[in-house]
């Protein structure tokens, strides 16, 4: 092996002919281009999936317990109660990181000249408002648990534009509950924007206690019990496990009501199916780039062999085996692969970091739900991609290297 490494190092990669130098340059360019495109594809696809998933899950809990369902009457209750018994059953069933009460209250935001239908959303103090805070573009998210902010709300940018509202404006809200219309006057304390126009147009955040008073329900009642878990991949499995647990408790009389369980993978299925298509696109692009890089490597390898037929004959006459010849030329060709990988990583990662820092590639939020092309890539992704590229290149070069090994010493005389 030392002999192979020494000899492949002594032989110049570019050789004597101009065609050989051109072939090596094309091979390096092909590998570098493949690495750049695969890095960008992987980084953008992962960025899309992460950011879109964060937004979908920000609007809803990973797992939700809905109001009780009566199989006999085929009807559901209006609200669900997060009492200590339900909380204890949740803790026993799933590894919850957050259990919070959510209330959706339909209503209208009305100005002197216009109105808009809105779902007012309120959470209890256990809810983590990280998603809502990072979406704020004007003002500051109120402390909904404080009595001082009991009449403050956060509306979306699209709602503010459609109604002509600005930060600090007062607006009337009309609620429909118990066949009656109830009116509250709110102050616009914050304006948010998530990029999800379907959500932004219909959701405003308000204090839970205020919404509960409007609905005439107690402090433990709401539209759903939201449960968040650490492992997002296990959401459907954990939701099914919780549903089975609640059904068993109902059948054995430990719960008076049957509570349906839903999860964000189901409610946001349209978005997640769209994201799954990205995986197919990534695979197709990777295959195309492998074909491009493979074609350039094979072409370069043939040129490399043709330029060194005399050297091959000399080595064979001195006792070099076919296997040694193959390894020598594969090792030489792998130098182009290594150079291409280095150049591709420098340019590809530089482009990704520049996009992450300056976001110069913009998107239409109405089409893609994001303002700019997202980027997310991990060191593990980079290492695996480079190792896979090197391994694939080695396998691709095995076939043309057999041509070099098949050259006999006698044929070199005819070649000369």
VENQUIUR-V745121 format. One record per residue. N is the residue number from 0. RES is the residue in one letter. SS is DSSP state (@ for helix, = for strand, . for the rest). OMEGA is omega in degrees with one decimal (* if undefined). Layout:
[[N,RES,SS,OMEGA] [N,RES,SS,OMEGA]]
This chain:
[[0,X,.,178.1] [1,X,@,178.5] [2,X,@,-179.3] [3,X,@,-179.8] [4,X,@,-180.0] [5,X,@,-176.5] [6,X,@,178.4] [7,X,@,176.5] [8,X,@,-179.1] [9,X,@,179.5] [10,X,.,-180.0] [11,X,.,-176.3] [12,X,.,-175.5] [13,X,.,178.9] [14,X,.,-177.1] [15,X,.,-174.1] [16,X,.,177.4] [17,X,@,179.5] [18,X,@,179.9] [19,X,@,179.1] [20,X,@,178.7] [21,X,@,179.4] [22,X,@,178.1] [23,X,@,179.4] [24,X,@,178.9] [25,X,@,179.3] [26,X,@,178.7] [27,X,@,179.2] [28,X,@,179.9] [29,X,@,179.2] [30,X,@,179.5] [31,X,@,179.1] [32,X,@,178.6] [33,X,@,179.8] [34,X,@,179.8] [35,X,@,-177.1] [36,X,@,-179.9] [37,X,@,176.6] [38,X,@,-179.3] [39,X,@,178.5] [40,X,@,-179.3] [41,X,@,-179.2] [42,X,@,-179.5] [43,X,@,179.7] [44,X,@,178.4] [45,X,@,178.6] [46,X,@,177.3] [47,X,@,-176.1] [48,X,@,-178.4] [49,X,@,-175.4] [50,X,@,177.8] [51,X,@,178.0] [52,X,@,178.2] [53,X,@,-179.6] [54,X,@,179.1] [55,X,@,-178.0] [56,X,@,176.3] [57,X,@,-180.0] [58,X,@,-177.5] [59,X,.,177.2] [60,X,.,176.6] [61,X,.,178.9] [62,X,=,-178.1] [63,X,=,170.3] [64,X,=,-174.2] [65,X,=,178.3] [66,X,=,-173.7] [67,X,=,178.6] [68,X,=,178.6] [69,X,=,-177.4] [70,X,.,-178.8] [71,X,.,-179.0] [72,X,.,-177.5] [73,X,.,-179.4] [74,X,=,-179.9] [75,X,=,176.5] [76,X,.,-178.8] [77,X,.,-174.2] [78,X,.,175.7] [79,X,=,-178.8] [80,X,=,175.4] [81,X,.,-179.6] [82,X,.,-176.9] [83,X,@,-179.6] [84,X,@,178.6] [85,X,@,179.6] [86,X,@,179.8] [87,X,@,178.8] [88,X,@,178.1] [89,X,@,-178.5] [90,X,@,179.1] [91,X,@,-171.5] [92,X,@,-174.5] [93,X,.,178.1] [94,X,.,-174.3] [95,X,=,172.8] [96,X,=,178.9] [97,X,=,175.2] [98,X,=,-175.8] [99,X,=,178.5] [100,X,=,-179.7] [101,X,=,177.1] [102,X,=,172.5] [103,X,=,179.6] [104,X,=,179.4] [105,X,=,179.5] [106,X,=,179.0] [107,X,=,166.9] [108,X,=,-172.3] [109,X,=,171.8] [110,X,.,-179.4] [111,X,.,-173.8] [112,X,.,-174.9] [113,X,.,176.7] [114,X,=,179.8] [115,X,=,175.5] [116,X,=,-172.5] [117,X,=,165.6] [118,X,=,175.8] [119,X,=,-175.4] [120,X,=,176.9] [121,X,=,179.3] [122,X,=,175.5] [123,X,.,-172.6] [124,X,.,179.2] [125,X,.,-177.2] [126,X,.,176.1] [127,X,.,-176.0] [128,X,.,-177.9] [129,X,@,-179.4] [130,X,@,-178.9] [131,X,@,-178.6] [132,X,@,-178.3] [133,X,@,178.7] [134,X,.,-178.3] [135,X,=,178.0] [136,X,=,176.0] [137,X,=,178.1] [138,X,=,-178.2] [139,X,.,-179.6] [140,X,.,-178.7] [141,X,.,170.9] [142,X,.,-171.7] [143,X,.,177.3] [144,X,.,-178.1] [145,X,.,176.7] [146,X,@,179.8] [147,X,@,-179.1] [148,X,@,-176.0] [149,X,.,-178.5] [150,X,.,179.1] [151,X,=,-179.5] [152,X,=,173.7] [153,X,=,179.6] [154,X,=,-179.0] [155,X,=,178.1] [156,X,@,179.8] [157,X,@,177.0] [158,X,@,179.3] [159,X,@,179.7] [160,X,@,-177.4] [161,X,@,-179.6] [162,X,@,-179.5] [163,X,.,-177.9] [164,X,.,177.2] [165,X,.,179.8] [166,X,.,178.9] [167,X,.,178.6] [168,X,.,173.7] [169,X,=,-177.4] [170,X,=,178.2] [171,X,=,177.0] [172,X,=,178.7] [173,X,=,-179.8] [174,X,=,178.5] [175,X,=,-177.3] [176,X,=,179.3] [177,X,.,177.7] [178,X,.,178.3] [179,X,=,177.7] [180,X,=,179.4] [181,X,=,-174.8] [182,X,=,173.9] [183,X,=,178.5] [184,X,=,-176.5] [185,X,=,173.0] [186,X,=,177.8] [187,X,=,-177.7] [188,X,=,-177.7] [189,X,=,175.5] [190,X,=,-176.8] [191,X,=,174.4] [192,X,.,-179.7] [193,X,.,-175.0] [194,X,.,175.9] [195,X,.,-173.0] [196,X,@,-179.8] [197,X,@,177.8] [198,X,@,-175.0] [199,X,@,-176.9] [200,X,.,-170.7] [201,X,.,-173.2] [202,X,=,170.4] [203,X,=,-178.2] [204,X,=,-175.5] [205,X,.,178.8] [206,X,.,-180.0] [207,X,@,-177.4] [208,X,@,178.9] [209,X,@,179.3] [210,X,@,178.2] [211,X,@,177.2] [212,X,@,177.9] [213,X,@,-178.5] [214,X,@,-178.3] [215,X,.,175.5] [216,X,.,-177.0] [217,X,.,-172.4] [218,X,.,179.6] [219,X,.,-175.0] [220,X,=,178.6] [221,X,=,-179.5] [222,X,.,-177.9] [223,X,=,171.3] [224,X,=,-178.2] [225,X,=,-179.9] [226,X,=,176.3] [227,X,=,178.7] [228,X,=,-175.7] [229,X,.,-175.8] [230,X,.,-177.7] [231,X,@,-179.8] [232,X,@,-176.6] [233,X,@,-175.9] [234,X,@,-179.7] [235,X,@,-179.5] [236,X,@,-179.2] [237,X,@,177.3] [238,X,@,178.0] [239,X,@,179.0] [240,X,@,178.9] [241,X,@,178.6] [242,X,@,177.9] [243,X,@,179.6] [244,X,@,-179.4] [245,X,@,176.9] [246,X,@,178.2] [247,X,@,179.2] [248,X,@,178.3] [249,X,@,-178.1] [250,X,@,-179.4] [251,X,.,174.5] [252,X,.,178.5] [253,X,.,172.0] [254,X,.,-179.0] [255,X,.,-174.9] [256,X,.,176.7] [257,X,=,-175.7] [258,X,=,174.8] [259,X,=,178.2] [260,X,=,176.8] [261,X,=,178.6] [262,X,=,-173.0] [263,X,@,176.6] [264,X,@,178.0] [265,X,@,-177.6] [266,X,@,178.8] [267,X,.,-174.4] [268,X,@,-178.6] [269,X,@,179.9] [270,X,@,-177.9] [271,X,@,175.3] [272,X,@,176.6] [273,X,@,179.5] [274,X,@,178.7] [275,X,@,178.1] [276,X,@,178.5] [277,X,@,179.4] [278,X,@,177.7] [279,X,@,178.5] [280,X,@,179.9] [281,X,@,-179.8] [282,X,@,-179.8] [283,X,@,179.7] [284,X,@,178.9] [285,X,@,179.2] [286,X,@,179.5] [287,X,@,179.8] [288,X,@,176.7] [289,X,@,178.1] [290,X,@,179.7] [291,X,@,-179.4] [292,X,@,-179.9] [293,X,@,179.2] [294,X,@,-179.7] [295,X,@,179.5] [296,X,@,179.9] [297,X,@,178.3] [298,X,@,179.7] [299,X,@,-179.1] [300,X,@,178.3] [301,X,@,178.4] [302,X,@,179.5] [303,X,@,-178.4] [304,X,@,-178.4] [305,X,@,-178.8] [306,X,.,-174.7] [307,X,.,177.8] [308,X,@,176.7] [309,X,@,179.9] [310,X,@,178.4] [311,X,@,179.2] [312,X,@,179.2] [313,X,@,179.6] [314,X,@,179.6] [315,X,@,179.4] [316,X,@,178.4] [317,X,.,173.8] [318,X,.,178.1] [319,X,.,-179.9] [320,X,.,177.5] [321,X,@,-179.8] [322,X,@,178.9] [323,X,@,178.2] [324,X,@,179.3] [325,X,@,-177.5] [326,X,@,179.0] [327,X,@,-176.6] [328,X,@,175.0] [329,X,@,179.1] [330,X,@,177.1] [331,X,@,-179.8] [332,X,@,179.5] [333,X,@,174.1] [334,X,@,177.7] [335,X,@,178.1] [336,X,@,-179.9] [337,X,@,178.7] [338,X,@,178.2] [339,X,@,178.7] [340,X,@,-179.9] [341,X,@,-179.7] [342,X,@,179.7] [343,X,@,178.5] [344,X,@,-179.4] [345,X,@,-178.0] [346,X,@,-178.1] [347,X,@,179.5] [348,X,@,176.2] [349,X,@,178.4] [350,X,@,179.8] [351,X,@,179.8] [352,X,@,178.0] [353,X,@,178.0] [354,X,@,178.9] [355,X,@,-177.2] [356,X,@,-172.4] [357,X,@,176.7] [358,X,.,-176.9] [359,X,.,175.1] [360,X,.,-173.9] [361,X,=,178.3] [362,X,.,173.9] [363,X,.,-177.0] [364,X,@,179.8] [365,X,@,-179.5] [366,X,@,-171.5] [367,X,@,177.4] [368,X,.,179.8] [369,X,.,-178.4] [370,X,.,-178.5] [371,X,=,179.8] [372,X,.,-178.4] [373,X,.,-179.0] [374,X,.,174.3] [375,X,.,178.8] [376,X,.,-176.5] [377,X,.,175.8] [378,X,@,178.5] [379,X,@,177.6] [380,X,@,-178.0] [381,X,@,-178.4] [382,X,@,-179.1] [383,X,@,179.9] [384,X,@,-179.9] [385,X,@,179.1] [386,X,@,179.5] [387,X,@,178.4] [388,X,@,179.5] [389,X,@,-179.9] [390,X,@,179.1] [391,X,@,179.0] [392,X,@,178.6] [393,X,@,180.0] [394,X,@,179.7] [395,X,@,-175.7] [396,X,@,-179.7] [397,X,@,-176.3] [398,X,@,179.5] [399,X,@,179.1] [400,X,@,177.1] [401,X,@,177.0] [402,X,@,178.6] [403,X,@,-178.2] [404,X,@,-177.4] [405,X,.,-179.5] [406,X,.,179.1] [407,X,.,179.4] [408,X,@,-178.4] [409,X,@,-177.6] [410,X,@,179.7] [411,X,@,178.0] [412,X,@,177.6] [413,X,@,179.2] [414,X,@,178.4] [415,X,.,*]]
